[in-house]
Amino acid sequence: MNGKKTLSLLIACAALAFGQASMAQQASTGQAIKDDAKAAGKGVGDGARDVGHATKHVAKSIGHGAKEAGVGIGHGAKKAGQGIGHGAREGWDATKHAVKQVFKGGD
């Protein structure tokens, strides 16, 4: 082989090797982008799940608090109603007793 053919062969081999290295780097970069996108998607999914769990917990807490408040209000209303009923009954009994005192002169 003469020098010209050897030089051409060396340049061709160098170009081929450089092309292969360049393609490997591009494939590596593409894979890195895919891996980063996958990790980011997984992070977003995990964050969304955590937000969902927190929302569920808050909603449950609010629901239970509302239930307890409603029961407390209901019991308070019941006690108030009973108190009013007893007071009305005692008032009626006192009025009835007073009317008997006035009109009959005794019990």
NORRA-V564225 format. One record per run of one state. SS is the DSSP state (H for helix, E for strand, C for the rest). FROM is the first residue (numbers start at 1). TO is the last residue. If there is no record, write none. Layout:
SS|FROM|TO ; SS|FROM|TO
This chain:
C|1|2 ; H|3|104 ; C|105|107
